[in-house]
Amino acid sequence: MAEVHEKDLSAVGDTFKQILSHMKNGLPNWEEFMNRGCRLQKQLENTNLALNSFVEGFTKVADLAVHAKGDTQYLGISLTNLVMWHRGQETKLRTISQTLGNKLLAPLQSKLEEWKKVTTQMDKEHQREVHRSVSEIKETAKSTLRVSKTLDHKMKKDKSSEKRNALQHQLEHLQNETNRKVKETEERERAHLSRILLEERKWFCGLVKALTMVLDVEVSRIADIERLQSILKDLALLSTQPSELPDGSREFVEVCM
């Protein structure tokens, strides 16, 4: 009986250990994710600097078109709209970089140390409780087995019903005590499993929450595509037949004569 109970409890404890091992072994992956995220943030910052420099140069060229004579100035207006669109993308790219760092990477860095401590503490508490519970159950089960053998021996050798009844009462008490301890241990194991599953779930839910804040900014960039398409249509229309003067430019020539 002692061996059976110990085996059952060990199976429950193994499930806890498997989950805990999965979480601990995964911590280096979280660290790698954070480190690569930091490199991404740095690259985004560099990209934003390059984009800013490019837009500055583009602005000067667009201004030349704006101040051109004739209908070319309308091309300049559309080019300026394109500049403004990229200014907006520059701001959003900066927001993505800042959100990535402040809402995802920085909190994750602080959480990693906390997770290591939490998993280590949960492991210690679980091992301590399992060891104590199994020891108590084994001891009670051994006593039960010992009384059971004594009762069998008495029934063969001793016809005294008083002694048999006392042993039978003691046996029933030990059996009930063993079953009670087993149920209590199973309940504690369920609590440990629930706690560790909840802890693991919190890790990933926190990741999703932080990523969502970054992705919301990215989604807003996608929404800007419609505006960009409108600007491109205007530029395509205004830049057709570059070797011919549009009507407005012809009128300007006539006015100047």
N, C-alpha and C positions, 0 to 999 in steps of 0.2 A: 504494500500500500504506500509506503514511504517513497519507493522508487517511482510509482505511477504519478503521485502528486508532484514530485520534483521534476519529472519529465514534462508534465503539462505546464508547470510554471516556467520552465526553461523555454518552452516553445513561445509563450507569450513574451518573455523577456527578449528572445531572439528577434521578434518583430520590432520591438523598440530599438534594439541595437542596430538593426538593418537601416531603419529610418535615420537614426542618429549618425551612422557611418556615412550614409548618402549625403547628409547635410554637411558633415565635417569635410568629407572628400571634395565637396563642391565649392568650398570656400576659396581655394586657389582660382577657380573659374570666375568667381565674383571679383577677386582682386585683379585678374587679367582684364576683365571687362572694364573695371574702373580705370586701369592704367591706359587701356586703348581709348577709352572715352576722353581721358586727359589729352592724349595725343590728338584726337579728333578736335577737341576744343581749341587747341593751339593752332591746328591747321585752319580751322574756321576763322580764327582771329587774323591769321596771315592772309587768307583769301579775302577777308573783308578789307584789309589794308590795300591789297592789290586792286580790288574792285573800286574802292574809293579813289585811288590814283587814276584808274582808267576813266571813271566817270568825270573826274575833274578835267581831264584832257578832252573828253567827249563834249563836255559843257562848252568849252571854248570854241570848238568846231561848230556846235549847234548855234552858238551866238553869232558866228560869222554868217550863217545861213539866215538867221532872223533879221540881220541888218542888211542883207542883200537887197538889191532892187528887183522890182517886178514880182512875179509869182513865186520866185525861189524862196521868198520869205515865208511862204506857207509851208514849204518843206522844213524851214527852220523851226516853225511852230511845232510841227509834228516831231521833229528831232528833239526839241525841248521837252515835249511830252514823254518821249522815250527816256530822256535823261531823268525826268522826275520819277518815272516808273522804276528805274534802276536805283534811284535814291531810296525809294520805298523798300526795295529788295535788300539794299545795304542795311537799312535799319532793322529789317526783320532777321537778316542773317546775324546781326549783332545780338538781337534778342534771343535767337536760338542758341548762340554760343554762351550767353550769360545764363539762360535758363538751364542749359545742359550742365553748366558748372555749379550754379547755386542751388538748383532744385533736384539734381540727380547725383552728380559726382561728389560734391562736398558732403551731403547727408549720408551717402553710401560709404564714404571713407570712415565716418564716425560710427556707422552702424556695424561695420565689419568687426571692429574690436569688441563691440557689445555682443555680437552674435557668437564670437569665439568664447566669451565668458559664459554666456547663457547656455550654450551646448555643453560646455565642460561641467557646469553646475548641475544641469539636468542629468548628465551621465552619472555623476557622483551620487546624487540623491537616489536615482533609480537603482544603482548597484547596491547601495546601502540597504534600501528597503527590500529588494529581492533576496539578498543574502539573509537578512533577519527573518523574513517571512518563511523562506524555504527551511531554514534551521528550526524554526518553531514548529512547522508542519511535520518535518521529519521526526522531531522529538516526540510529538504527540502521536504520530502514526506508529512509531516504535513501541510506545507504551501501549497503544491499542493492540498491536500484534502480540505483545508479551502477555497482556491480560487475556486475550483470546486463546492463546495456547494454554495458559493456566486453567482457564474455564474448561477447555476440552479435556485436560488431564483430570480435573476434579470430577467431571461428569462420568469418567471411566472408573476412577478410584474411590471417590467420595460420594456417598448417597445422600449427604446432608443437603437438603433443599435450601437451608438458610445460607450456607456458604455459596452455593451456586447462584442464588438470587442476588447476593451482594456483589459477586463477580460480574453477573449479567448486568446489573445496574451500573457498575463501574465501566464496563465495556461500552454500554450505550452512551454513557456520558462522554467517554473519550472519542467515540465515533462522531458524536454531535459536535464536540469541540474541534475535531479535525476538519469536519465539513464547514464549520463556521469560519475557521481560519483560512480555508481554501477560498471561500466566497469573498472574504474580506480582501485577500490578496488579489483575487481576480478583479475586484472593483478598483483597487489601487492601480493595477496594471492598466485598466481601461482609462483611468484618469491620466496616467503617464502618457499613454498613447494619444489621447485626445489633446493633451497639452503640447506634445511635440509636433503633432500634425498641425495644430493651430499656429505654432511658432513658425513652421516652414511656410504655411500659407501666408502669414504676415509678411515674410520676406518678399514673396512674389507680388503680393497685392501692393506693397509699398513701391516696388519697381514699376508696376503698371501705372500707379498714380503719378510718379515722377516723369515717366516717359510720356504720359498723356499731355503734360504741360509743355513738353518739348514739341510733341507732334501737333498740338493745337496751332503753334506758330507755323509749322511746316504746312499744315492744311490751309492756313490763311494765304500762304504764298501761292498755292495751287489755285485758290480763288481769284488771284490777281491775273491769271493767264487770260481771262476773257478781256480784260482791259488791254493787255499787251497785244492780243489779236486785233483789237480795234485800231490800235496805233499802227500796227503793221499794214493793215488794209489801207489806212490813210496814206502812209508812205508809199505803198505800191501804186496807188492811184495817182499821187502827185509826181511820181518819178517815171511815169511811162513816157516813152518817146523823148529821151534826153537830148536828142539832136534837133528837136523842134521847139521853138518858142511857144509857150502857152499864150492864150488870148490876153491875159493880164499883162504879160511882158511886152506883147506887141503894142498894147495901148500905152504902156509906159514910154516906149520908144517914140511913139507918135507925139506924146505930150512934150517930150524933151526937144523935139525938132522945132 
